[in-house]
Amino acid sequence: MRLPSGFFKQSAINLAPLLIGKTLCRKIDDEIIRFAITETEAYAGESDTACHAHKGKTPRTSVMYGESGIAYVYLCYGIHHLLNVVVADIGEPECVLIRGVEGISGPGRLTKALQIDMRFNRMNLITSNELWLEDGVQLPYTATPRIGIGYASEEDRAQLWRFVAV
């Protein structure tokens, strides 16, 4: 069963651990591939110095200010596409990075394996027939500091907003 739009209308901090065990679905040609989500990170809007929206609304981040349940895909280091889910209410630029699924660790490896690129930016994950999320079994997880955010404030680097299935 697909996750409904109301599910995504929560803060990133609350929603990121709830995505552990949910199913990421990708249709490639005539095949539907399903993976349980095993790792996420929360990005909590303009007050979070690790969040792309920290400096306000830009052409790149404008998707984060819109409807929840939309994909925010961006190119990291000019090499890797990273998949985020826009969450919270309109005007609250929060998202959850999907860092890993069963059998694939690392957000760049994930998008490469599932052939996710900039074509998926702004895709509606509630109605899309190419990429969507389904319910799953909640997995036990641990919370740790986020990784790869050396540019953020010390306080934001210390937040336990990375969630990993155990």
GUVEX-634374 format. One record per residue (C-alpha): residue number from 1; residue in one letter; x, y, z. Coordinates in pm, whole numbers, plus 50000, padded with zeros to 5 digits. Layout:
BEGIN
(r NUM "A" (X Y Z)),
...
% end
This chain:
BEGIN
(r 1 "M" (50000 50000 50000)),
(r 2 "R" (50136 50342 49899)),
(r 3 "L" (50204 50592 50171)),
(r 4 "P" (49931 50859 50165)),
(r 5 "S" (50000 51231 50137)),
(r 6 "G" (49911 51288 50504)),
(r 7 "F" (50198 51065 50615)),
(r 8 "F" (50451 51316 50480)),
(r 9 "K" (50300 51616 50664)),
(r 10 "Q" (50529 51568 50965)),
(r 11 "S" (50857 51727 51058)),
(r 12 "A" (51170 51570 50913)),
(r 13 "I" (51292 51487 51263)),
(r 14 "N" (50974 51289 51337)),
(r 15 "L" (50940 51132 50993)),
(r 16 "A" (51298 51020 50923)),
(r 17 "P" (51292 50732 51175)),
(r 18 "L" (50942 50632 51062)),
(r 19 "L" (51077 50571 50711)),
(r 20 "I" (51308 50295 50839)),
(r 21 "G" (51142 49977 50712)),
(r 22 "K" (50914 50152 50462)),
(r 23 "T" (50951 50033 50102)),
(r 24 "L" (51113 50238 49826)),
(r 25 "C" (50965 50128 49491)),
(r 26 "R" (51110 50195 49147)),
(r 27 "K" (50964 50086 48816)),
(r 28 "I" (51230 50029 48550)),
(r 29 "D" (51093 49917 48214)),
(r 30 "D" (50828 49658 48308)),
(r 31 "E" (50985 49556 48640)),
(r 32 "I" (50899 49696 48982)),
(r 33 "I" (51190 49681 49226)),
(r 34 "R" (51118 49712 49600)),
(r 35 "F" (51369 49775 49878)),
(r 36 "A" (51319 49831 50251)),
(r 37 "I" (51466 50165 50358)),
(r 38 "T" (51749 50111 50607)),
(r 39 "E" (51905 50455 50653)),
(r 40 "T" (51772 50813 50653)),
(r 41 "E" (51878 51161 50763)),
(r 42 "A" (51656 51451 50867)),
(r 43 "Y" (51712 51808 50744)),
(r 44 "A" (51507 52053 50946)),
(r 45 "G" (51462 52370 50743)),
(r 46 "E" (51614 52716 50751)),
(r 47 "S" (51728 52693 51114)),
(r 48 "D" (51934 52379 51037)),
(r 49 "T" (52275 52487 50904)),
(r 50 "A" (52316 52145 50736)),
(r 51 "C" (51995 52192 50533)),
(r 52 "H" (52011 52332 50180)),
(r 53 "A" (51729 52570 50274)),
(r 54 "H" (51939 52727 50552)),
(r 55 "K" (52012 53029 50333)),
(r 56 "G" (51653 53062 50215)),
(r 57 "K" (51457 52988 49903)),
(r 58 "T" (51656 52953 49581)),
(r 59 "P" (51574 52794 49245)),
(r 60 "R" (51743 52475 49372)),
(r 61 "T" (51564 52463 49708)),
(r 62 "S" (51223 52593 49600)),
(r 63 "V" (51090 52236 49580)),
(r 64 "M" (51146 52204 49957)),
(r 65 "Y" (50901 52488 50022)),
(r 66 "G" (50618 52313 49839)),
(r 67 "E" (50394 52012 49894)),
(r 68 "S" (50518 51722 50102)),
(r 69 "G" (50560 51384 49936)),
(r 70 "I" (50763 51528 49648)),
(r 71 "A" (51113 51413 49551)),
(r 72 "Y" (51401 51656 49593)),
(r 73 "V" (51692 51520 49389)),
(r 74 "Y" (52018 51708 49360)),
(r 75 "L" (52365 51647 49226)),
(r 76 "C" (52630 51615 49498)),
(r 77 "Y" (52995 51693 49415)),
(r 78 "G" (52895 51696 49049)),
(r 79 "I" (52888 51315 49059)),
(r 80 "H" (52612 51160 49271)),
(r 81 "H" (52238 51221 49257)),
(r 82 "L" (52084 51213 49605)),
(r 83 "L" (51718 51136 49675)),
(r 84 "N" (51527 51329 49940)),
(r 85 "V" (51161 51331 50031)),
(r 86 "V" (51004 51672 50097)),
(r 87 "V" (50810 51663 50424)),
(r 88 "A" (50623 51895 50665)),
(r 89 "D" (50381 52169 50563)),
(r 90 "I" (50400 52405 50265)),
(r 91 "G" (50648 52681 50341)),
(r 92 "E" (50848 52468 50585)),
(r 93 "P" (51151 52352 50383)),
(r 94 "E" (51226 52017 50543)),
(r 95 "C" (51332 51692 50383)),
(r 96 "V" (51455 51343 50458)),
(r 97 "L" (51754 51204 50270)),
(r 98 "I" (51722 50837 50179)),
(r 99 "R" (52078 50718 50256)),
(r 100 "G" (52035 50345 50211)),
(r 101 "V" (51809 50050 50141)),
(r 102 "E" (51852 49677 50201)),
(r 103 "G" (52160 49564 50012)),
(r 104 "I" (52266 49915 49906)),
(r 105 "S" (52443 50153 50142)),
(r 106 "G" (52519 50510 50047)),
(r 107 "P" (52284 50759 49885)),
(r 108 "G" (52490 50785 49564)),
(r 109 "R" (52504 50408 49518)),
(r 110 "L" (52130 50390 49582)),
(r 111 "T" (52036 50637 49309)),
(r 112 "K" (52284 50484 49065)),
(r 113 "A" (52143 50134 49121)),
(r 114 "L" (51783 50259 49083)),
(r 115 "Q" (51863 50488 48788)),
(r 116 "I" (51743 50798 48972)),
(r 117 "D" (51873 51127 48835)),
(r 118 "M" (51757 51487 48791)),
(r 119 "R" (51454 51371 48589)),
(r 120 "F" (51310 51264 48926)),
(r 121 "N" (51350 51605 49093)),
(r 122 "R" (51001 51736 49183)),
(r 123 "M" (50838 51399 49109)),
(r 124 "N" (50524 51336 49312)),
(r 125 "L" (50600 51023 49515)),
(r 126 "I" (50233 50976 49598)),
(r 127 "T" (50105 50952 49240)),
(r 128 "S" (50412 50856 49034)),
(r 129 "N" (50425 50524 48852)),
(r 130 "E" (50806 50539 48835)),
(r 131 "L" (50907 50606 49198)),
(r 132 "W" (50701 50581 49515)),
(r 133 "L" (50697 50469 49879)),
(r 134 "E" (50490 50190 50027)),
(r 135 "D" (50419 50085 50382)),
(r 136 "G" (50648 49828 50536)),
(r 137 "V" (50745 49676 50867)),
(r 138 "Q" (50902 49922 51113)),
(r 139 "L" (51260 49810 51172)),
(r 140 "P" (51455 49872 51490)),
(r 141 "Y" (51706 50153 51443)),
(r 142 "T" (51971 50356 51611)),
(r 143 "A" (52012 50736 51594)),
(r 144 "T" (52353 50889 51524)),
(r 145 "P" (52490 51225 51413)),
(r 146 "R" (52452 51298 51041)),
(r 147 "I" (52755 51248 50821)),
(r 148 "G" (52913 51456 50546)),
(r 149 "I" (52803 51791 50689)),
(r 150 "G" (53132 51943 50800)),
(r 151 "Y" (53009 52284 50682)),
(r 152 "A" (52726 52291 50941)),
(r 153 "S" (52745 52443 51289)),
(r 154 "E" (52890 52228 51565)),
(r 155 "E" (52545 52209 51726)),
(r 156 "D" (52381 52088 51405)),
(r 157 "R" (52661 51836 51337)),
(r 158 "A" (52593 51686 51682)),
(r 159 "Q" (52219 51634 51627)),
(r 160 "L" (52118 51266 51631)),
(r 161 "W" (51923 51296 51307)),
(r 162 "R" (52067 51001 51113)),
(r 163 "F" (51867 50681 51155)),
(r 164 "V" (52011 50340 51071)),
(r 165 "A" (51838 50001 51089)),
(r 166 "V" (52007 49763 51331)),
% end
